[in-house]
Amino acid sequence: MGREGELVRALVPEFERRNPDLRVHVQQVPWSAAHEKILTAYVGEALPDAIQLGNTWIPELVALGALAPLDARIAAAALAREDFFAGVLDATAIEGTTWALPWYADTRLLFYRSDLFTAAGVAEPPRTWAAWRAALAQVRARGGAGRHAILLPLTEWEPLVILALQRGATLLRDGDRYGDFSSAAFRGALDFYLSLFHEGLAPVSGAAELANLQQDFAAGWLASYVSGPWQLGELRRRLPPAFEAQWGAAPMPAPEAQADDAPGLSLAGGASLAVVRSSPRREAAWRWIAFLAETEQQAAFYALSGNLPARQSAWRDARLRSDPKAAAFHAQLEHVRATPKVPEWERIASRIARHAEAAVRGAESAEAALAALDRETDRVLEKRRWVLARDDAAGSTP
Amino acid sequence: MSPGLWFVAPALTAIALFFLVPVAASLGLSLTDFDLYTVADAANLRFAGLDNYRQLLDDPVFWTSLRNTVTFVALGAPLSVAVSLGAALLLNHRLVRWKGVFRTLYFLPVVTTLVAVAVVWRFLYHPRVGLLNRALETVGVAPVDWLGDPRWAMPAIVLLAVWKGFGFNMVILLAGLQAVPAQLYEAARLDGASALQQLRHVTLPLLAPTLSFVSLMTLIGHFQLFAEPYVMTQGGPGDATRSLVLLMYERGFRWWSLGQAAALAFVLFAIILAVTLAARGVGLLRPGEARP
């Protein structure tokens, strides 16, 4: 999908050289249309042999029975599972079966203006929530009118869910049958999230600020932002090279100081490659996917696209080792967790942002917002409960 | 069978095949709980009767979307027709030169691509660097977060929709205005009528059929608000600009709950039908009949 679809074509000649009996045809699809296109292709029985998937889409396609399980093939190819980041590999496994092979890894961490933080008296990026809030307050005190210490767009659910995962919230309970947003863990995360707004550290704004994000970051209108690896490329591409020294990337702060100085948890994202169950060329599709998972190909793809490799051995590449900001991502990728692996997750996540926004604006109390979110989630999951109950009664596994 | 029936048979077959059959299928779909699980396995389909409709009535998001849509209709439809009428009256004035140029310019927004236009309008609405807030600043009004403030997001969408659509109705009303005989204006002037009285007693009564048609089509079209919130705000902030059709699109095509989406489609149909019949019943909109 997206730019990757174009860039991966550069890796095809090497694969075809090694496998003279195979030809690879890459079809590129924009991200905005990809989800709908995959589902429509499934219904129309027109899926390709191998597909790229956003990790949050894997549960949906597994529920549809569209993917072929890969455990046997991974064992036969002697692919080292430990070489993949554990949290990212976990995102492709549902109930013990691996359905896709991680291609590149994605997570979120803190991008911040290191020069503004230092000038405000914050020498090191914060490692705990308390230090984080104090640091933001110091930056804000020095900043002045209209300048914000951190940008948390109300349209994004990821920062709040990251805070909740750090607090140990499960997000869904009872085998992912009901919403668990009224739990103490999630409530604690929401309270911290709300405090950032109510203390004036984050602006109460939606997507309007995102139009000019990199320019606003450079001009100091926002001193920090929670984002992913693509931001490395965007900031370097859109802003002058001299600006590189003025910002940094740090792993997420944890709720309390960790024993081994580990960062707080973040989301396990990224994309994976899967073999389509209905394809007559599953073996060939597997060979292509396994090729892209090789260490040299992972490093080569990083060089082409800037997407971070899912295999740890690929990080020994010189280009990655010399980038301290990529090192922050490496540190974070060792501490990631996936969101609940239910087909309805995207739908539930879109409502998290909406209710959190109501709480931020004071339209609902935190309690009422979470209760409403639970009610909506329970309603969305009703069909899943029925399918699971029926399958349990019939004695088959879902 | 009479020859007339044979003549319309091809057209009727096409209508039946491409309109009636899908609508009936959609009605059937709205009585089931078709969703992603059903796409996986047809055995996952349950007959739900009127449950989808009952759930809609219980759903706060449905009521919010309904309220947003009605707000858009109440604000946007009269405004759009008024602006179109004003523009048509201005363009029709005998003192105006280069009528063709102005007509083209005012019609231009109608033919622009909404996606491209939305990018520009998002910058116009930007709280800090947008032109609209800069203009308001010169008269001393504090900056408004047009697309981020739940109170102002829908008025912002109304403004965009009126700008984009007024040219279309203006052209229709212009044609209607040019059908008013010049002798009537002359007679009114001889009787000592002012410009305003001419408007009230000559122009509007003779324009009534065209105005009725334009108002009815605008009313129906505004209930189907989708493109502007989809491109500008995706239904945000919160649910402030989530319209009924946008909700239908999300439920049907993003989350594949086609049963729920079909039920919502029929509810919207019933609402538009009720409002249109009520408007005609009160005597406001009767296209084809001159006002008494």
Interface residues (C-beta under 8 A of the other chain):
Chain A: H35 E36 L39 Y42 V43 E60 A63 L64 G65 G146 L154 T155 V204 S205 G206 A207 A208 A211 N212 W221 P343 E344 E346 R347 R354 E357 A358 R361 A363 A372 E376 R379 K383 R384 W386 V387
Chain B: D33 D35 L36 Y37 V39 A40 D41 N44 R46 Q55 P60 V61 R122 F123 Y125 H126 P127 R128 V129 D145 W146 L147 G148 P150 T233 Q234 G236 P237 G238 D239 F253 R254 W255 W256
